[in-house]
Structure formats: C-alpha cells, structure tokens
Amino acid sequence: MAKLVDALGALGLEGTLSQSGRWLVLDGEHSRVFVVEAPHGGGCYSWCEDPAERTVEYHPDATTAILAGLRRAARVTHGATPRTD
C-alpha cells in the first residue's frame, strides 16, 4: 500500500485508492488513469480509459507509472471520449 500512497504524496496528487491499497484511479486530462501494483512487489502497471491508450505498460516504480499514465491521459486521440464528470 505504501508505494502508491507515498508516490501520490510525493507528487502532490490526489486519487482514489482501493481498500487494499494496490489499485489507484486518477483523473487525467482526457481520461481516467489506472495504476496497479505488480504482484510480488515488482513495480507497477498503468493504463488509461481512452481506447487508444489502453495498452498496459509496466513501470519500475509507482511514481513513474503515475506520471506515464497522466501523460497518456493528456493526449488527444481520435478514440477519446470527452470526460463529462
């Protein structure tokens, strides 16, 4: 749990953390960002809600995963559905 919580705090960001602390959802510019801790404490995976940016990417740490996910969520793609919330 500490990985995602610590990374959010270090970046000064807010997100919705799962009860287990292994999942994180952030509101990106054009889509939501999902970050999950990899099994056995080995890094994190991130992906976006946008169909063009849904490819799951592995990152060695939570901070890198969060920043990469937010960069992807900031891209405007042809598959993006504008956020309404």
TORROPA-119515 format. One record per residue (C-alpha): residue number from 1; residue in three letters; x, y negated, z negated. Coordinates in pm, 1 decimal, m for minus. Layout:
<pts>
<nr:NUM; rest:ALA; c1:X; c2:Y; c3:Z>
...
</pts>
This chain:
<pts>
<nr:1; rest:MET; c1:0.0; c2:0.0; c3:0.0>
<nr:2; rest:ALA; c1:281.5; c2:m238.9; c3:m80.8>
<nr:3; rest:LYS; c1:411.2; c2:m253.4; c3:275.8>
<nr:4; rest:LEU; c1:106.1; c2:m420.8; c3:426.5>
<nr:5; rest:VAL; c1:28.6; c2:m636.1; c3:122.3>
<nr:6; rest:ASP; c1:388.6; c2:m756.6; c3:98.9>
<nr:7; rest:ALA; c1:405.7; c2:m830.6; c3:472.5>
<nr:8; rest:LEU; c1:80.4; c2:m1031.7; c3:463.0>
<nr:9; rest:GLY; c1:205.7; c2:m1232.2; c3:167.2>
<nr:10; rest:ALA; c1:545.7; c2:m1297.8; c3:324.0>
<nr:11; rest:LEU; c1:377.4; c2:m1419.6; c3:643.5>
<nr:12; rest:GLY; c1:117.8; c2:m1627.0; c3:457.3>
<nr:13; rest:LEU; c1:m166.5; c2:m1447.7; c3:634.5>
<nr:14; rest:GLU; c1:m499.6; c2:m1306.3; c3:525.8>
<nr:15; rest:GLY; c1:m662.0; c2:m988.6; c3:647.8>
<nr:16; rest:THR; c1:m898.0; c2:m714.4; c3:542.5>
<nr:17; rest:LEU; c1:m712.3; c2:m431.5; c3:374.9>
<nr:18; rest:SER; c1:m866.3; c2:m86.2; c3:343.1>
<nr:19; rest:GLN; c1:m927.4; c2:50.4; c3:m3.9>
<nr:20; rest:SER; c1:m633.9; c2:290.1; c3:38.5>
<nr:21; rest:GLY; c1:m410.8; c2:1.2; c3:146.8>
<nr:22; rest:ARG; c1:m292.4; c2:187.2; c3:457.4>
<nr:23; rest:TRP; c1:m511.1; c2:0.8; c3:711.7>
<nr:24; rest:LEU; c1:m524.8; c2:m369.2; c3:783.8>
<nr:25; rest:VAL; c1:m753.3; c2:m570.0; c3:1011.1>
<nr:26; rest:LEU; c1:m658.5; c2:m925.1; c3:1111.4>
<nr:27; rest:ASP; c1:m849.1; c2:m1176.4; c3:1319.7>
<nr:28; rest:GLY; c1:m632.2; c2:m1260.6; c3:1618.1>
<nr:29; rest:GLU; c1:m690.0; c2:m1546.0; c3:1858.9>
<nr:30; rest:HIS; c1:m888.7; c2:m1342.1; c3:2113.9>
<nr:31; rest:SER; c1:m942.4; c2:m1006.2; c3:1941.9>
<nr:32; rest:ARG; c1:m901.6; c2:m823.1; c3:1616.5>
<nr:33; rest:VAL; c1:m567.9; c2:m663.9; c3:1530.3>
<nr:34; rest:PHE; c1:m542.0; c2:m326.8; c3:1359.4>
<nr:35; rest:VAL; c1:m230.7; c2:m217.0; c3:1170.2>
<nr:36; rest:VAL; c1:m191.6; c2:121.2; c3:1002.8>
<nr:37; rest:GLU; c1:98.6; c2:265.4; c3:809.1>
<nr:38; rest:ALA; c1:257.1; c2:564.2; c3:980.7>
<nr:39; rest:PRO; c1:248.9; c2:892.3; c3:791.0>
<nr:40; rest:HIS; c1:533.0; c2:972.6; c3:552.3>
<nr:41; rest:GLY; c1:632.9; c2:606.3; c3:508.1>
<nr:42; rest:GLY; c1:785.4; c2:568.5; c3:852.0>
<nr:43; rest:GLY; c1:688.3; c2:229.3; c3:993.4>
<nr:44; rest:CYS; c1:350.2; c2:108.3; c3:1121.8>
<nr:45; rest:TYR; c1:131.7; c2:123.6; c3:1430.4>
<nr:46; rest:SER; c1:m62.4; c2:m171.2; c3:1574.2>
<nr:47; rest:TRP; c1:m320.7; c2:m226.2; c3:1845.7>
<nr:48; rest:CYS; c1:m590.3; c2:m476.9; c3:1942.5>
<nr:49; rest:GLU; c1:m961.8; c2:m463.9; c3:2001.7>
<nr:50; rest:ASP; c1:m918.7; c2:m605.9; c3:2354.4>
<nr:51; rest:PRO; c1:m945.5; c2:m320.6; c3:2609.7>
<nr:52; rest:ALA; c1:m634.8; c2:m444.6; c3:2793.1>
<nr:53; rest:GLU; c1:m429.1; c2:m447.1; c3:2470.5>
<nr:54; rest:ARG; c1:m547.5; c2:m124.1; c3:2303.7>
<nr:55; rest:THR; c1:m226.7; c2:67.2; c3:2361.5>
<nr:56; rest:VAL; c1:m96.7; c2:178.5; c3:2024.1>
<nr:57; rest:GLU; c1:255.9; c2:53.4; c3:1955.7>
<nr:58; rest:TYR; c1:497.0; c2:181.0; c3:1690.4>
<nr:59; rest:HIS; c1:698.3; c2:m69.6; c3:1484.6>
<nr:60; rest:PRO; c1:970.4; c2:m0.8; c3:1227.8>
<nr:61; rest:ASP; c1:808.6; c2:m218.9; c3:960.7>
<nr:62; rest:ALA; c1:478.7; c2:m383.5; c3:866.4>
<nr:63; rest:THR; c1:589.9; c2:m740.7; c3:937.5>
<nr:64; rest:THR; c1:696.8; c2:m655.7; c3:1291.4>
<nr:65; rest:ALA; c1:372.4; c2:m464.7; c3:1350.3>
<nr:66; rest:ILE; c1:156.5; c2:m754.2; c3:1231.2>
<nr:67; rest:LEU; c1:341.9; c2:m1015.2; c3:1438.2>
<nr:68; rest:ALA; c1:338.0; c2:m797.2; c3:1751.6>
<nr:69; rest:GLY; c1:m34.2; c2:m732.7; c3:1711.3>
<nr:70; rest:LEU; c1:m109.1; c2:m1102.5; c3:1670.3>
<nr:71; rest:ARG; c1:98.0; c2:m1185.7; c3:1981.1>
<nr:72; rest:ARG; c1:m100.2; c2:m930.1; c3:2180.0>
<nr:73; rest:ALA; c1:m430.1; c2:m1065.7; c3:2043.9>
<nr:74; rest:ALA; c1:m331.2; c2:m1415.0; c3:2159.6>
<nr:75; rest:ARG; c1:m303.4; c2:m1306.7; c3:2524.0>
<nr:76; rest:VAL; c1:m595.5; c2:m1382.9; c3:2750.2>
<nr:77; rest:THR; c1:m667.6; c2:m1079.0; c3:2964.9>
<nr:78; rest:HIS; c1:m930.9; c2:m1002.4; c3:3221.3>
<nr:79; rest:GLY; c1:m1074.3; c2:m735.7; c3:2989.1>
<nr:80; rest:ALA; c1:m1109.0; c2:m965.8; c3:2691.3>
<nr:81; rest:THR; c1:m1448.5; c2:m1026.7; c3:2543.6>
<nr:82; rest:PRO; c1:m1462.7; c2:m1366.4; c3:2374.8>
<nr:83; rest:ARG; c1:m1492.1; c2:m1346.9; c3:1997.3>
<nr:84; rest:THR; c1:m1821.8; c2:m1479.2; c3:1866.5>
<nr:85; rest:ASP; c1:m1772.9; c2:m1445.6; c3:1490.8>
</pts>
